Amino acid sequence: MERESVAAAIRSRRIDPTGIDDVFDLAEALLTDDSLDRAIARLDRRLLAFLAVAVELAPADGLTSLARVLDGWPSLAPDAPDAEDADLRLDALDERLLVLRDDDGMLVQPEVAERLRARMRAGLPAAAALAAPPPPGLVREGDVDTGLVARLAAERAFRTIAALAEIVAAVSLEPARELVRGGIALPDAKRLAAAAGIELDDLPALMDLASRSQLITRDGGHWLETPRGESWLEAETPERWRQLATAWRDRLPDELLALIAGRSLIGGPAPLIEEARWFYPAGGEWLDERARVVSSEADALGLTVSGVPVPAGRSVVEGDLDAAVAATSALLPGHVSQVYVQHDLSIVAPGPLAPPLDARLRVLADVEARELASSYRVSAASVNRALAAGETSASLLEFLRGISLTGVPQPLEYLVTETASRYGRVRVGSLGPSEMPARSYVRSDDDALLGTIAVDQSLQSLGLVRTGPNRLTSRFSADVVFWALSDARYPVAAEDETGEIVVLRRHRVARVADQAQPRDLVGELVARVFDGADDHSTEQAWLSRRLETAARDRSAVTVSVRMPGGDVVDFVLEPTSVANGRMRARDRATDIERTLPISAIAGVADAPAD
């Protein structure tokens, strides 16, 4: 029995390593009903058929052989495997610790046999049905326009990438609150759905995809952008798709990876979940949920259309990401680097704008429509936002002239220069500890403007208090006050203690803590069990466990005891307790109590029938 196989079985069956001290504890844990059910659930139909035939043909002690299974197969089920295939199936079951192999011999443990029979009584197909060929609905044949299907897949992938980009960008500016009962708070959900241009009901699936792709993460009670999400937004569309496809494949269960790899490129076989149920008949809810998520995400990423892989999807499943990206890139709309700037202060991009240009334009303008052709709108508030991010009127106009196919209309140039001239009429800064509980101030030489701010109902939550003719204070930090004033469209600037304007970045990225490598509890358990299982200690532990079982069941056993002269004498005893290396038991023949050291016991066997 290899350590790797044992560790894999412990992990796949989700066995808790705590409380397992020796090989006998581990054996018990591996043979519980829950443990065996989890192992059986991950067997495909081929392996289940072999195990079912072996269970039926094995004698009571479970000892049988590969040859015996092959010889008896035709009497129980159709389509007997050849010797090579049967050998591979036996190896696979041995690796999963469902049978124990010794060359051509094999042991089907009674617990495994009984659990499989119980599952069959509960509805799992019998050996004959398990070995039967697939029904006609799962036969892969047909003829469709693969070029059309590939184009449809690429269009779906582009829409998904665009929507994900909007969601990641939105949570980077304003984190989305997660409710205690689960789900995004309704105001945030509406905000994210509107940003992504999707229906509210479609948001949870995209949030899940973004989370599983590690573009966003929970930080406390809020969803934030991750460092990976930040870099993903800066990438071109093909690279964004590559990262999403790679993340999808990396989290694909092995059972479904093999199944998807075999699905037809050109037909319309049954939905993945239906096919998965047939090939993994013991999978149950575990498989249904995985298949549903995998199929849904594959369609969203353009890897499949209605569950059937397109050429790029097949390349992803096979691990050839370069070929997949090449195939998909050829079908994705190309990026544009120039826009149409209109007199009504709108900006229209005739195609997907290159990510660096899009990111900078979003600082200056608000997104109005996000389709293949996107539109933006410039306002005094958006120009203020750009100035607060470190831009100047000169840098903004230079940027617009560089990307505009229509120049910079006079109304837009006037708006930028006029807003820049007013920028900083309101200043926000931090206060020192001496002015606690106030933490920040708002100042302006325009006392009328400051008075307007003081009575603005939208700013009431800041608790602004007038402390001088040109000064308000707040108990909130300077950045909170600054962004509240900016959102309320005041010409506000942040300043340091010397009065110099400073740039505040409204962009929150989830903290990535430096975490120590987590303990490998399973690896420690396997090492502890294997390293501590020397022949003598294992034998003593087995004897103790056998006697403890007899004491618990109040059953008699035949105990072989080494006598001082070297002879071995058998006693029929009823153990009452086992502790501190000794056993107390009632001798059936003499009806007296005996106390024996475990070290003096040579063996334990079932007592003869009365």
N, C-alpha and C positions, 0 to 999 in steps of 0.2 A: 504494500500500500504506500504510494508516494505521498510525500508531504503536500505537494502542490494540489493533488486531487482532493485530499482531505480539506485543505484550506478553501478550495473552490466550492466544495460541497457545503461547508459551513457558511460561506458568504451567500451562495445562491439560495440556501434554505433559511437564511436570516436567523441563524442560531445565536443566541446570546452567549458570548464566551464566559461571562461571569458565572461563577458557581461550578465550573467544570474543572476538576482537579486532576483527573487521571483518565486513562484510556477507557475505563468502564463508564465514567460519567459521559464521556464523549460518545461512546457507543449507544448509550441510552438516549442521548439527545438526538442522534442521527436516526434513531428508529421510532421516534414518536410519530403519532398520526399526522400532526401538523408538518413536521419535517419531511415525511415521506410524500405528503400531498404536494408540497412545494416542489419537490424533485420530480414527481410524476407530471406535474403541470407543465414542465419545460421539456418533456419528451415529445418528439414528433411522432407521427403515425408509424413510421418504420420501426423506431425503437420500442414504442408501446406494443406493437404486434409481436416483436421478438420476445419481450418480457412476458407478455401474456401467454405465448406458447410455452416458454420455459417454465412458467408457474404451473401450467396445466400438466406438463410432462414430468416435472420433478417429483421424486418420492417425498415421503413425509419429512425426511431429514434435510431436504433441499439440495442434496448432492446430485448433480447430473453432469452432462458433458455437451459440448458443442455438437458432436456427432449424433447424440441422442436427440437433441432438439431438431436437427435437420432431418433425421430419419422419421420423426413423429410429426413433423410439420404438416405434410399433406393430409393427415387424418383430422386436423383441426382447422386448417385455414388454407386459402388458395395462395398462389404466387409465392412459393417457397423461395427464399434467397439462395444464391449460389454460395459456395464455401467462402469465397473472398468477402462477399457482402456480409454474410453472417458473422465472419470474424471481426469485421469493422464494427458491426452493431454490438457485439459482445464487448469489444474494447470500450466503446462509448458508455455502455452501462456500467462497466467496471470502473471507469473514471468517475462516474457519478455516484459510486458506492451503492448501487442498487443490486448488483450481483458482485460476487468476489470470484475472480478468475485465477486459475492456476494451470497454465498451459491450456490444454484442451478441456480440463475439468472446470466446473463452475459450481458455486454455491448460491442458491436463491434463498435468502434468509426468510424464516417463517414470518417475521413481521412484515417484510416487503410483500410476500405472497398474500397474506391476509388483507393488507391494505389495498392491494390491487383488486382483489376479489370484492372487497367492500365498495370500491369505486365503481366496479362493474354493476354491482347490485343497485347502485344509485344512478345508473344511467350511462356510464362509460361503455363504449362498444366492446363486444367480446372479440376474441382473437380473430375469428373468421371475418368480421366486419372491418377490423383494423387493417388486415392484410389485403382487403379488396382494393381494386384500382379506383381512381378518382371518378366521381359521377360526371356525366357529360357536361354539366354546367361549369366545371372547372377545367375542361380541356381547352388549351390555348390555341385558338385558330381564328382566322378571320383576315380581313383586309381593309385597311383604312388609309387615308392620306396622311402619312407620317409627317410630311412637311407642314401641312395645315395644323396638325396636333402640336408640333413643336412650336409653331408661331403662337398658337393660343397659350401654350405653357409660358413662353417668354413674356407675353403681355400680362399674364397673371403675376409672374415673378416681378415685373416692373412695378405693377400696382402695389404689391406687397412691400417691396423695398421702399417705395415712396411713402407709403403710410407709416411704416416703421420709422423712417427718418423723421417724420413729423412728430411721432410720439416721443422718440428719444430727445429731439430738440425741445419739445414742450416740457418734459419733466426736468430737463437741465436748467430751464429758466424758473420753473415753479414746480416743486415736487408734488406728486399726487398722493393724497392721503388714502391709506388702506383702512377699511372699517374693521372693527374687532371681530365682527361676525363673518368677515371675508368680503372681498370685492372692493372696488374703488368707490369712494364717496361720490355721490351723484353730481355735484357741481364740477368736480375734477373730471369725472367720466365724460360729462358733456363737453368740457373744454378740450379734452384729448380727442374725442371723436370728431369734434368740429375741426380741430387742427389737422387730423388725418384724412378728413373728407370721407368718413365712413359712418354707417349706422351705429347707433349706440349698442345694439345687440352684437355687433361684430367686434367690439373693443376687447372683451375678455380674451378671445382667441389670439389677437395680436399682442396683447400684453403678455400672455403666456409664452408666445413665440419669442418676443423680445427678452423675456426673463430667461428662458431656456438657452437662448443664444448669448446670454451674459452681456446684453446691451444695457439693461437696467437691472436694478436689484432693490430689495427691501432694505432700508436703513432705518431701524426703529419702526415707526408707524407710517413711513412714507416711501414712495418709489422714487429713486433717483437714477440719474445716468451713471454708468460705470466708466472707468478709464478706457475699457475696451469700446464702449459705446461712443465715447468722445472721439477716439481714433477712427472708428467705423464711419462716423459722419463725414470725416475728412477724405474718405476714400472715394474713388470713382465707382460707378454703378457695377461694373463687372467684378471689381474686388469686393464690394459689399455683398454681392451674390455669392462669391466664393466663400466668404467667411460664414455666411448663413448656411450654405450647403454643407460646409465642413462640420459646423456645429451640429447640424441635423444628423449627419452620418455618425459622428462620434458618440451620440447618445442613443443610437439605434440598437435595440436589443439584438443579440446574436440570432435568436430564433427568427425574428422578422427580417433581419438582414439577408439570411439565406433564402427566405421565402420571396422577398421582393426581387432579389437577383434573378430568380427563375421565372418571373412573370413576363408575359408576352409583350413585345414592343408593338405589335400590330393587332391584336384582337381586343375584344372586350370581355375578359374573363370576369368572374364574379367579383364583387367588391372585396377589397383586401380583408376586411373583418370576416366575411363569409369564408373566404379561402383559408384564413388563419384558423378559424374554428375547425375546418375539416382536417388540416394538416397537424393541428395541435388540439386534438379532441378533449384533452384534460385541462386545457389552458384556463377556461372559465373567465371570471371577471378580470383577472390579471391581464390576460391576453386581449380581451375585448377592449379594455381601456387603452392599452398600448397601441393596438392596431388602429383605434379611432384617432388617437393623437398623431401617430406617424402618418397615416393616410391624409389627414386634414392638413398637416404641415407640408407634406410633400406636394400636394396640389397647390397650396398657397405659394410655395417657392418655385413652382414651375418645373418640378422634378417629375411629376406625373400629371396626367389628365384623367380624372375619374379613377384614380388608383393605378393606372397603367403607365409604366415608365416611358418617357420620351428618351431619345438618344442621350441627351445631357444627363438625365436622371439615371440612366443605366451606368454611365461613366462615373457618376458620383458613388453609386452603390458599389461599383468595382474598385473604387479608390483612385480613379484617374481624374483628379480634379482639373488638371491642365486641359485635358480634352473636353471636359464638361464646360469649363469657362469659355473655351474657344467656340464651342457650339452655341452656347447661350449668348455670348457677346455679339455674335453675328446677327442675332435676331432682336437684340435690345436697341431701343432708340439711342442715337448718339447724342453726346452732350453738345450744347451750343455755348459760345463765349460772348455773344452780343445780344442786345435787347432793343426793344422799341420803347423810347421814353415819350410819353404823351403830354399834351398841354394840360390835361385834367389831373396831373400829378400821378398818373398810373404808369406802371412799367410792365411791359409784356415780354416774356421770354418765349420765343417760338418753339422751344423744345426744352428738354431737361437742362437746366443751367449747370455748368461745371461746379462741383461742390465748393471749391474755395470762393468762387464768385457768388454763389448762392448764399454762403455763410455771411459774407460781407454785406451783401445787399439786404439780407434780413435784419441787419443792425440798423440800416438806414430806412427801411420800409417794412410795412406789415404785409404778410401774405394774404391775398384775397381769394385766390383760387389756385388749387394745386392739381393740375392734370398734366397731360403730356406737354401742353403749353400753360405755363404758370403766369399769374399776374400778381403784382405787388402795388402798394399805394404808399406814397410819401405824405407825411403830415408833420405839423410842428412838433407833436409829441415824439414821432419816430426820429426826427432830426435831433431833438434833445437827447434821445437815447443814444444816438450815434456819437454825439458830442461828449456825453458822459462816459462813453467807452473809449475816448481818447482821440476821436476824429476831430478835424477842424473843417471850417467851411471850404478852405482851399483843397484839402485832401478829399473831401466828399465830391466836390465838383470835378476834380481831376479824375476820380474813379468813375463818375457817371459819363464823362466825355470819352473815357477809354472803352467803355462797354456799349455805348449807345450807337445805334445805327441811324438815329435821327437827331443827333446833337442833344443839347440840354435846353429845353424850352425856357423862355424868360420867366414864366410863373414859378417854375421849379427853382431856377437860380435865385430868384427873389426870396422865395420861402427859406432856402438854405442860408443865405447871407443874413436875412432879417432875424431868423431864429438864432443864428450864431451870435449876432450882436446883442441879443437879449439874454443869452445863456450866462448863467452865473449870477443873475440878479438876486437869486435866493441861494444861500449857502447853508450847508449842513456839516457839522463836525462833532467830534466826540468830546465829552467832558471828563475831567479827572475825578478821582475818588472824593475830593473835598466837596463836590456838589451833589453827592448822592442824596436822594434816590434818583435824581436826574442823571441820565447817561449821555444825552446828546442835546445839541442846540440847533435852532433854525434862526438865521439872521438875514436881514435885508435892509438896505438903505431906503427902500420904498416901503414906508410904513403902511400905506394903504394896501399894498399887496400882502404884507405880513398880516394885516388885519383880516383880509379875505381868507388867508390860510387858517387863521385861528378859529374862524367860525365855519369852515368848510365841513359839512356833515360827513362827507366821505372820508375825512381824516380824523373823525371823532375818536376812533379806537386808539390813536396815538397818544391821547391825553395831553395835548399841547397846552402849556401854561405860559402866559406872558410874564416875563421876569425883567423886562426893560423896554424902553421905547422902540428898540429895533431887534428884539430878541424873544424867542420862544424856547422852552425846554421840553424834553420828553423823557419818560422813564425807559424808553426803548433805545436800542443801539442805533448808531448813526446810519448804518446801512439799511436797517428796516425803515427808518424815517425817510431816508433818501429815496428809496424805491417807491414808497407810498406817495411821496410828492411827485416823483417822475410819472407814476401811473396816473396821477391826477392832472398831469399835463402842465405842471409849473416849471419855469425855466431854472431848474435847480442844479447845483453843482456841489460835489463833495470837496472839502478842503481839509488840510492837515493843520497842526497846531500853529504853523507859521502863516496860514492864510493862503497857501498855494493850492491850486486845484489839483485833485488827485483822481485817478481813474478807479472806479469800482466796477467789478465784473459780476454781472448777474448770471452766474453759472455755477450750479452746485453739482459736484461729482461725489458719488458715494466714497466714503473712506475705505481704503484697503489696508486693513491692519496687518502688521507683520506678525503672522501667526507661526508658532512653532509647528514642526511637522507632527501631525496627530499620531498618537500611538497606534501601532498596528496590533490591536487586541487579538485578532484572529491569528496573525503570525506568531504572537507570543504564546497563544494557547497551543498551537500545533507544536511549537518548539518545546513547550513544557511537557506535553503529553509524550512526544517521541523521545525526548532526551531523558525523561524519567522512567521510561518503560524498559528497564533492564529485565532480563529473564526472571531473576529471583523475586524482585519486587512485584513484577506483574503477576507471578504465580501466587504470591502471598495475598495480593490485593484481590485476585480472582476468588481465592478460597474464602476470604473474609466476606466478599460480596455474596457468594453462594450461600454461606451460612447465615448472613443477615436476611437474605430472602426467605430461607427456611424458617427462621425465627419469626419473621413478620407474617408468614403464611401459616405458622404453627404446623408445619409439615415435618415428617421424619426423613432423614437422609442417612446413607451409609458413609461413615467417616473412617478412613484408613489412617491409623495412628502408628507412628514409628516408636517402637518400644526401646528402652535403654540397651537391650542386647542386640539391637539391629533388626529384630523381627518387625513385621508390619501386621497389626491386628485390626480387624474390622469391627466397628460397633454401629448398631442401629440407634441413632440418637435423635431426640427432638430438641433442637437448639432453643434456648430461652433468651439469651443475650450474647452479643459479641462486642467486646470493648477492651481497650488497653492491651491488645495482642492476645486476649484469652477468650475462650468460648465456654459458656455454661450451658449444659444440656441435660435432659433426662434420658437415662439409659433404659430403653424399652425392655430389654431382657431382664434386668435386675430391679428396675423401678427405683433407681437411685440417681442422684444428681452428680454429674461429673464436671470438673473444670479442667480444660485442656489448653495448653499454649498453642496458638495458631502455627507456630514454627514446627511443632511436632506432628502436624497433620500432613500426610502425604497425598491425600486426595479426598474428594467428595463425590458421591454418586447418588442417584435416586435410590430410595429404600425399596426393598422387595415388597411386592403386593402382599397384603395380609391373606 
